[in-house]
């Protein structure tokens, strides 16, 4: 790995590490609602689905804002809004207020994701993007390896402390990024003659002529539906089986540990393998990992299941982000990543409520449905073999999308 990244890129990696090291609320929210408020599984699923619905809207708004306001500004707005929603969620107590705060939390969290992916693409050469996204992903998971455990400890002191510390960290990271990281005003041309200026064309027009992104988005939706179970139905099921929050946090921390140990070596392989093949393996491993949860009855067995679906996560997320960036026409990266992030938000909206309903009505049968869904995702990605390395078509001129772009 001879690529030398800029100082701005390493700031992004450090900010991602801090952000995830203090991400307590997302993995523990279901436990908070179940143990502290005594909510049933279906109501918890609806709350998490409201957060996912907010994320769907936030992804679209964040994608357009990234292309028209700039990645740094959009990311800052998302961080500060997320901090405010986080604090509100820790203060309110009525069901409607909690659901509303969760929806805003999902909106603001999702709003910054297209901006972050676009920011990385703007400061890294195309040939190094898979490595770059893997490094950002790795940095985030160095933090996530300790976040659930630390969050579990803080929850023992008081649940509001979990929300308050998470809120403060979001503000700090937002300030660091907006003050220190700026993408170039115009990107150099990429292979195929594409420049970094904003195209005069509509997103719908591009998608009509290039069907790869819709397939990739649907496949990512399936992967995200599976992964969402880790913070929705999995903690709910473990709580029903008598697992304390600390045990769930310990098992989930295996996710971060496995990524920290294996993601960087795995990147060497990912750069030489067809992206679609990596995504097929990702879907199958996620399905098998969650499917095996039906047979896990102690913390060690749950941790082993986490390790399996973590391998699928490692194969899927950096490769999918790189594929979306490479498919995007000039100046539309924010909107492309907005659609990509939307698939995750849509999964966050549908999967918790549906998973909660299945868990409440049919118990461990939920995990066999996860296995089947992973197989469906694998088949879908199989049809993208050899098609994710081609550049996107240029959009047709359309005055409605023409706007200057510069970050000052």
N, C-alpha and C positions, 0 to 999 in steps of 0.2 A: 504494500500500500504506500506508494510514493507521493500521492497527492498531498499538497500542502494547502490547508484551508486558511482563510483569512481570520483575523482577530474577531470580526463581527460574527462569523460562524461559531467560533468557540464561546462567545458570549451567549448566543442562542442556546448552545448545549448546556452551559452553566445555568441559565435561567430555567431551562426545561427540567434540570435536575432539582433545583430549589422548588419549582412549582409542584412537581410530583412528590417530593419528599414531605410536603405539607398538604398533600391532597388526602384529607381524612374523611371528608363528608361523603364523597361519592361511594367508596367501598363500604362505609358503615351506616349509610342512611337507612337501609332496610332494617338493620339491627336497632337503630335508634327508634324507628317507628314501631317495631315489634316489641322491643324490651322496655323502652322508656314510656311509650304512649299506649302500648297494648293493642295495636291495630292488627286486624286479621290479614291473612296473606293477600286476599283479593283487593282490599283497600290499599295495601302497600303497593301492589302491582299497578293500580290506577294512578297513584301518586307518581311512581316512577315513569309511567306512561305519559303523564302530563309533562314531566321533565323532558321526555323524548319528543313530545309534540312541540315544545318550545325550541328544542334543538333543530327540528326540521326547518322552522321559520328562520332561526338564527343562522343556519348554514347558507340559506339563499341570500339573506341580508348581508352576511359577512362576505360572501363571494362577490356580490356587486360592489359593496363598499371597498373591498380590496382593490378592485380594478379602477374605481373612480376616485376614492379618497387616498389610497395608498395602503400598503400592507402594514407599515409601522403604526399609523394612526388607528387603523381598524383593530389591530391587535391590542393597542392600549385601551381603546374604548371597551373591548370585550373583557379585558382583565379587571378594569375598574367596575364595570357593571356586574361582573361575576362576584366581585368582593361584596358589593352592596346587597345582592340577592342572597349571598351566603349568610351574611349577618342577619338579614331579615328572616331567613328560614330558621335560624337558631332562636329567634325572639318570639315568633308567632306560635300560637298554641291551638287555634281552632282548625278543624279539618279543611275548610275552604281556603283559609289563609295559607296553610301549609301547602296545599295543592297549587295555589297561585304562585307562591314563592318558588316552588319546585319548577314550575313552567318557566319562570323568568330566569332561574338558575340555568336551566337547559339552554335557553335562548342565548344568554351571554357567553356561556362556555363554548357553544358551537360557533358563535360568531367569530371567534378568534382563530379557529382552526384553519380555514382557507387562507387567512392572512399569514399564519406561521409557515405553512407549506409553500406559499408563494414567495415569502421572504427567503427561505432556504434556496429555492430554485433561482432567485435573482442574484445570489452571491456565490453560487457554485456552478462550475462548468458542467455541461450536460453529461459528459462521460463519468463524472464522479457523483452523480445524484443518488444512485442506489446506496453508495457508501455514506454519503452525507445524511440521508434519511435514516439509515441504520444507526449512525452515530447519535443523532438527535433522539431517536427511539431508545437507544441504549442508555443515554444520559438520563432520560426521563425515568427509566426503569431502575437505574441505580437508586434514585430517590424513592421509587415506588416499592423497592424491596424492604424499606423500613417504615413507610407511611402507614400501612394497616396496623402494624404492631404498635407504633407510637400512638396512632389514633385510638387503638384499643386501651392503651394505658391512660391517655387523657380522658377517655370516656369514663374511666373509673373515678377520676377526680370530679368530673362534671361535664355533661354533654355540651353546655354552652361554650366551654373552653375549646372543644373540638372545632366549633364553627368560628370562634373568634380568631384562633391562630391561623386557620385556613384563610380567613378573610385578610388578615394582615399580610400574609405571604403573597397573596395575589396582587395587592397594591404595590409591594416592593418590586416584584418581578415586572409588573407593568411599567413602572417608572424606569427601571434599568433598561428595558428594551427600547422604549420610546426615546430615551436620552442618548443611547449609545449605538443603535443599529439603524442604518439607513441603506436601502438598496440603491443601486445606480438609477439615475433618471431614465436611462434608456439602455436596454440590454443589447449586447452584440448579436449579430445574426447567427442563427443556428443552422445546422445542416438542412439543405433544401431551400436556403435563401430567406428564411423567416427572420424578420427583425424584431426588436423588442418594443416597437411602437404599438399603440392600441389599434386593432383592426377596425375598419368600418364595416361591421357586419353584425348579424344577430346570432345569439347563441342557438336558437331554434334552427336557423338555417344551416349552421355547421353540423348540428346533431343529425339533421335529416340526411346529410351526405356521408356521415361517418358513424356507423352504428356500433362501433366498438365501445365507446364510453357508456351507453345505456346497458350493454351486457355486463361491463365491469361494475357499474353501479348496482345492478341487481345482484350480482355475485357478492359484492361487498356487503349489501344488505343482509344476505344470508349469513355471511361470516359474523356480522355484527349481532344478528339475532342470537347466534350461539354464544358469542362472547358476553353479551349483556346478561346472560344467566348467572355469570360469576358474581355480579353485584345485585341481583334481584332475587331469583328463585333459589340460588345456592345458599346464600345466608339465611333465607327464610326457612328452607328445608333443614339446614343444620340447627337453627334455633329450635325448630319443632322437635328435633331429635335430642335436644338437651345440650348442644354445644354452646359454651359461653363465647362472647365476642372475641376474647383473646385467642381462643382456639381457631376460630375462623380467620382472624388476622394472621396467625402464624401459618396456617395452611396457604392462604392467599399470598403471603410474602414469598413463597416458593416461586411464584410467577416472576417476580422481580429478580430473584437470585439466579434462576435459570437463564433469564435474558442477559443479565450482567456477565455471566460466565461464558455463554455460547454465542451471543449475537454477533460480536465482531469476527470471530473465526468463521461463522456461518456466512458472513457477508462476502467472503472470497468465493464461496460456492454460488451464491445468488447472482453474482455478476457474470457468471459463465453459463447459467441455466436459463432456458426459455422462461420468461416471467409467468406465462400461463401454467407451466408445469409446477412452478413453485406455488401458485395459487390453488391448483388441484390438490397438492399435498397438504396445504394449509387447511382446506375445507375438510378433508378426511381426518386429519389429526384432531381438529376441533370437535368433530362429530364423535370420534372414538373417545376422546378425553372426557367429554360430558356424558356420553353414554355409559362409560364405566363407573360414573358416580352412583349408579343404581346399586352397585355392589360394594361401595365404600362405607364402612361403619365406624371408623375411628379417624383421628386426626392424620395419622401417617398415610392411611389409604386415600383420604381426601387430597392430601398433598401430592401423592403420586398421580392422581387424576389431573390435578392442576398442572403438574409438570408436562403431561402429555398434551393437553390443549394449549399450553404455553408454546410448545414447539410449533403448533399450527399458527399461532399468533405471530411468532417470529418470522415464519416463512411468508405470511400474508401481508402484514401492514406496510413494511418498508417498500416491498415490491409494488403493491397497489398504488402507493403514493407516487412512486417514480413513474409508473405507467401513466397515471393521470397527468402528471406534469409534462411528460414527453408527447402525449396525445394532444395537449392543448395548443390551439393556434396562438400566434403572437398577441399579447395583451388580454387574453381570456383565461389566464391561469387561475385568477381568483374565482371566476364563475365556474370553471371546470372543477376546481377543488371545492367550490360551494356545493355542487351536485354530488360530488364524492362524499363530502361531510354530511349532506342531507341523507344519504343512504344509511349512515350510522345513526343519525337522529331519528329517522323513520323506524329503524330497528329498536331504538331506545323507547319509542312510543308504543310500538305494537308488542314487542317481545315480553316486557315485564307483565303487562296485563294478561296476555294470552298464556304466558308461562305460569303466572300466579293462579289463573283459573284452572289450568290442567293439573298443577300441583295440588290445589285444594280439592279437586274432584277425583283425581286418579292417582295421586301420590307419585311413586317412583316411575310410573309409565312415562312421565315427562322426559326422562333421560334417554329412553329409547327413541322418542320423537326427535330428540337432538341428534342422535346418531343418523337417523334417516335424513334429516335436513342437511347434515354435513355431506352425505352422499349426493344429494341433489346439487349442492353447490359445486362439488367436484366435477360432476357431469357438465355443468354450465361453463365452468372455466376451461374444460377440455376443448370446447369449440373455439377458444381464442388462441389455440396453439399457433405459433408463428405469426401472429397478427398484432402483437403489442409493441413490436419494435419499429413499426412504420410510422412516419410522421403524419400529422393531421393535415387535412386539406385546408387551404386558406378560405376564410369566410367571404361571402359575397358582399359587395358594398351595401351599406344601409345607414342612412344618416342618423337614425335613432341611437346608434351605439357610438357615434363619433364624439370623442372628448379627449382633451389633452390630459396627460398624466405626469405628475411630478411630485416628488416628496421633498419638502424643504426642511 
